[in-house]
Amino acid sequence: MKTLNPYYNESFSFDVTPEKMQRVHLHITVSDYDRVGSNERIGQVIIGANATGVALKQWSDMLATPRRSVAQWHTLLPIAED
């Protein structure tokens, strides 16, 4: 709380059919909450076949062990401004 370097210990579970696994990805955007003004996006993580590094490794591990949890810590990456 009250930091631009948040620490989360969350888990997510999704049910995706095998035929859709090669077409999906998970895009998580983290924003800070401001009561006054706008909420700032502070980082993102993308997990899926098009990911790189640790996120791609987690995706590969997940595909190799269906129906089992695959835990992985992720560092937020900068958000590319359009």
PyMOL commands that place a pseudoatom at each C-alpha (Angstrom):
pseudoatom trace, name=CA, resn=MET, resi=1, chain=A, elem=C, hetatm=0, pos=[0.000, 0.000, 0.000]
pseudoatom trace, name=CA, resn=LYS, resi=2, chain=A, elem=C, hetatm=0, pos=[1.186, 3.527, -0.828]
pseudoatom trace, name=CA, resn=THR, resi=3, chain=A, elem=C, hetatm=0, pos=[4.084, 2.332, -2.993]
pseudoatom trace, name=CA, resn=LEU, resi=4, chain=A, elem=C, hetatm=0, pos=[4.959, 2.262, -6.677]
pseudoatom trace, name=CA, resn=ASN, resi=5, chain=A, elem=C, hetatm=0, pos=[6.695, -1.074, -6.022]
pseudoatom trace, name=CA, resn=PRO, resi=6, chain=A, elem=C, hetatm=0, pos=[3.774, -3.304, -5.022]
pseudoatom trace, name=CA, resn=TYR, resi=7, chain=A, elem=C, hetatm=0, pos=[4.170, -6.891, -3.888]
pseudoatom trace, name=CA, resn=TYR, resi=8, chain=A, elem=C, hetatm=0, pos=[1.337, -9.280, -4.723]
pseudoatom trace, name=CA, resn=ASN, resi=9, chain=A, elem=C, hetatm=0, pos=[0.912, -12.889, -3.712]
pseudoatom trace, name=CA, resn=GLU, resi=10, chain=A, elem=C, hetatm=0, pos=[-2.081, -13.844, -5.842]
pseudoatom trace, name=CA, resn=SER, resi=11, chain=A, elem=C, hetatm=0, pos=[-3.019, -16.873, -7.865]
pseudoatom trace, name=CA, resn=PHE, resi=12, chain=A, elem=C, hetatm=0, pos=[-5.358, -17.129, -10.829]
pseudoatom trace, name=CA, resn=SER, resi=13, chain=A, elem=C, hetatm=0, pos=[-7.057, -20.121, -12.393]
pseudoatom trace, name=CA, resn=PHE, resi=14, chain=A, elem=C, hetatm=0, pos=[-8.629, -20.223, -15.851]
pseudoatom trace, name=CA, resn=ASP, resi=15, chain=A, elem=C, hetatm=0, pos=[-10.337, -23.019, -17.722]
pseudoatom trace, name=CA, resn=VAL, resi=16, chain=A, elem=C, hetatm=0, pos=[-9.314, -22.909, -21.401]
pseudoatom trace, name=CA, resn=THR, resi=17, chain=A, elem=C, hetatm=0, pos=[-10.020, -25.637, -23.921]
pseudoatom trace, name=CA, resn=PRO, resi=18, chain=A, elem=C, hetatm=0, pos=[-6.945, -27.319, -25.473]
pseudoatom trace, name=CA, resn=GLU, resi=19, chain=A, elem=C, hetatm=0, pos=[-7.810, -26.081, -28.966]
pseudoatom trace, name=CA, resn=LYS, resi=20, chain=A, elem=C, hetatm=0, pos=[-7.746, -22.453, -27.757]
pseudoatom trace, name=CA, resn=MET, resi=21, chain=A, elem=C, hetatm=0, pos=[-4.471, -22.674, -25.808]
pseudoatom trace, name=CA, resn=GLN, resi=22, chain=A, elem=C, hetatm=0, pos=[-2.290, -21.569, -28.741]
pseudoatom trace, name=CA, resn=ARG, resi=23, chain=A, elem=C, hetatm=0, pos=[-4.466, -18.494, -29.379]
pseudoatom trace, name=CA, resn=VAL, resi=24, chain=A, elem=C, hetatm=0, pos=[-4.841, -17.045, -25.880]
pseudoatom trace, name=CA, resn=HIS, resi=25, chain=A, elem=C, hetatm=0, pos=[-2.603, -14.990, -23.634]
pseudoatom trace, name=CA, resn=LEU, resi=26, chain=A, elem=C, hetatm=0, pos=[-2.970, -13.322, -20.270]
pseudoatom trace, name=CA, resn=HIS, resi=27, chain=A, elem=C, hetatm=0, pos=[-2.292, -9.582, -20.133]
pseudoatom trace, name=CA, resn=ILE, resi=28, chain=A, elem=C, hetatm=0, pos=[-2.203, -8.152, -16.603]
pseudoatom trace, name=CA, resn=THR, resi=29, chain=A, elem=C, hetatm=0, pos=[-1.959, -4.394, -16.120]
pseudoatom trace, name=CA, resn=VAL, resi=30, chain=A, elem=C, hetatm=0, pos=[-1.344, -2.973, -12.646]
pseudoatom trace, name=CA, resn=SER, resi=31, chain=A, elem=C, hetatm=0, pos=[-2.587, 0.518, -11.821]
pseudoatom trace, name=CA, resn=ASP, resi=32, chain=A, elem=C, hetatm=0, pos=[-2.326, 2.615, -8.698]
pseudoatom trace, name=CA, resn=TYR, resi=33, chain=A, elem=C, hetatm=0, pos=[-5.562, 3.919, -7.242]
pseudoatom trace, name=CA, resn=ASP, resi=34, chain=A, elem=C, hetatm=0, pos=[-5.959, 7.631, -6.586]
pseudoatom trace, name=CA, resn=ARG, resi=35, chain=A, elem=C, hetatm=0, pos=[-8.975, 9.104, -4.846]
pseudoatom trace, name=CA, resn=VAL, resi=36, chain=A, elem=C, hetatm=0, pos=[-8.240, 12.424, -6.509]
pseudoatom trace, name=CA, resn=GLY, resi=37, chain=A, elem=C, hetatm=0, pos=[-6.995, 12.582, -10.076]
pseudoatom trace, name=CA, resn=SER, resi=38, chain=A, elem=C, hetatm=0, pos=[-6.440, 9.697, -12.442]
pseudoatom trace, name=CA, resn=ASN, resi=39, chain=A, elem=C, hetatm=0, pos=[-5.195, 6.209, -11.753]
pseudoatom trace, name=CA, resn=GLU, resi=40, chain=A, elem=C, hetatm=0, pos=[-1.696, 5.588, -13.157]
pseudoatom trace, name=CA, resn=ARG, resi=41, chain=A, elem=C, hetatm=0, pos=[-0.756, 2.380, -14.925]
pseudoatom trace, name=CA, resn=ILE, resi=42, chain=A, elem=C, hetatm=0, pos=[2.523, 1.308, -13.340]
pseudoatom trace, name=CA, resn=GLY, resi=43, chain=A, elem=C, hetatm=0, pos=[3.365, -1.899, -15.199]
pseudoatom trace, name=CA, resn=GLN, resi=44, chain=A, elem=C, hetatm=0, pos=[2.245, -5.012, -16.975]
pseudoatom trace, name=CA, resn=VAL, resi=45, chain=A, elem=C, hetatm=0, pos=[2.909, -8.720, -17.423]
pseudoatom trace, name=CA, resn=ILE, resi=46, chain=A, elem=C, hetatm=0, pos=[2.004, -10.712, -20.519]
pseudoatom trace, name=CA, resn=ILE, resi=47, chain=A, elem=C, hetatm=0, pos=[1.947, -14.503, -20.287]
pseudoatom trace, name=CA, resn=GLY, resi=48, chain=A, elem=C, hetatm=0, pos=[1.375, -16.685, -23.342]
pseudoatom trace, name=CA, resn=ALA, resi=49, chain=A, elem=C, hetatm=0, pos=[2.934, -18.112, -26.482]
pseudoatom trace, name=CA, resn=ASN, resi=50, chain=A, elem=C, hetatm=0, pos=[4.124, -14.639, -27.577]
pseudoatom trace, name=CA, resn=ALA, resi=51, chain=A, elem=C, hetatm=0, pos=[5.718, -13.829, -24.205]
pseudoatom trace, name=CA, resn=THR, resi=52, chain=A, elem=C, hetatm=0, pos=[9.452, -13.808, -23.543]
pseudoatom trace, name=CA, resn=GLY, resi=53, chain=A, elem=C, hetatm=0, pos=[11.751, -14.757, -20.671]
pseudoatom trace, name=CA, resn=VAL, resi=54, chain=A, elem=C, hetatm=0, pos=[10.205, -15.939, -17.412]
pseudoatom trace, name=CA, resn=ALA, resi=55, chain=A, elem=C, hetatm=0, pos=[6.643, -15.427, -18.672]
pseudoatom trace, name=CA, resn=LEU, resi=56, chain=A, elem=C, hetatm=0, pos=[7.256, -17.729, -21.648]
pseudoatom trace, name=CA, resn=LYS, resi=57, chain=A, elem=C, hetatm=0, pos=[8.885, -20.320, -19.385]
pseudoatom trace, name=CA, resn=GLN, resi=58, chain=A, elem=C, hetatm=0, pos=[5.853, -20.297, -17.091]
pseudoatom trace, name=CA, resn=TRP, resi=59, chain=A, elem=C, hetatm=0, pos=[3.559, -20.690, -20.116]
pseudoatom trace, name=CA, resn=SER, resi=60, chain=A, elem=C, hetatm=0, pos=[5.606, -23.643, -21.385]
pseudoatom trace, name=CA, resn=ASP, resi=61, chain=A, elem=C, hetatm=0, pos=[5.667, -25.256, -17.930]
pseudoatom trace, name=CA, resn=MET, resi=62, chain=A, elem=C, hetatm=0, pos=[1.911, -24.785, -17.657]
pseudoatom trace, name=CA, resn=LEU, resi=63, chain=A, elem=C, hetatm=0, pos=[1.303, -26.446, -21.049]
pseudoatom trace, name=CA, resn=ALA, resi=64, chain=A, elem=C, hetatm=0, pos=[3.586, -29.344, -20.064]
pseudoatom trace, name=CA, resn=THR, resi=65, chain=A, elem=C, hetatm=0, pos=[1.663, -30.007, -16.822]
pseudoatom trace, name=CA, resn=PRO, resi=66, chain=A, elem=C, hetatm=0, pos=[-2.064, -29.452, -17.484]
pseudoatom trace, name=CA, resn=ARG, resi=67, chain=A, elem=C, hetatm=0, pos=[-4.395, -29.206, -14.472]
pseudoatom trace, name=CA, resn=ARG, resi=68, chain=A, elem=C, hetatm=0, pos=[-1.489, -28.457, -12.119]
pseudoatom trace, name=CA, resn=SER, resi=69, chain=A, elem=C, hetatm=0, pos=[-0.542, -25.130, -10.604]
pseudoatom trace, name=CA, resn=VAL, resi=70, chain=A, elem=C, hetatm=0, pos=[2.625, -23.522, -11.921]
pseudoatom trace, name=CA, resn=ALA, resi=71, chain=A, elem=C, hetatm=0, pos=[3.830, -20.778, -9.595]
pseudoatom trace, name=CA, resn=GLN, resi=72, chain=A, elem=C, hetatm=0, pos=[6.059, -17.964, -10.827]
pseudoatom trace, name=CA, resn=TRP, resi=73, chain=A, elem=C, hetatm=0, pos=[7.003, -14.491, -9.601]
pseudoatom trace, name=CA, resn=HIS, resi=74, chain=A, elem=C, hetatm=0, pos=[6.878, -11.792, -12.275]
pseudoatom trace, name=CA, resn=THR, resi=75, chain=A, elem=C, hetatm=0, pos=[8.441, -8.360, -12.398]
pseudoatom trace, name=CA, resn=LEU, resi=76, chain=A, elem=C, hetatm=0, pos=[6.223, -5.664, -13.875]
pseudoatom trace, name=CA, resn=LEU, resi=77, chain=A, elem=C, hetatm=0, pos=[7.375, -4.440, -17.275]
pseudoatom trace, name=CA, resn=PRO, resi=78, chain=A, elem=C, hetatm=0, pos=[6.926, -0.868, -18.480]
pseudoatom trace, name=CA, resn=ILE, resi=79, chain=A, elem=C, hetatm=0, pos=[3.800, -0.088, -20.429]
pseudoatom trace, name=CA, resn=ALA, resi=80, chain=A, elem=C, hetatm=0, pos=[4.456, 1.006, -24.000]
pseudoatom trace, name=CA, resn=GLU, resi=81, chain=A, elem=C, hetatm=0, pos=[2.638, 4.264, -24.667]
pseudoatom trace, name=CA, resn=ASP, resi=82, chain=A, elem=C, hetatm=0, pos=[0.835, 4.361, -28.026]
for i in range(1, 82): cmd.bond("trace and resi %d" % i, "trace and resi %d" % (i + 1))
show_as sticks, trace
zoom trace
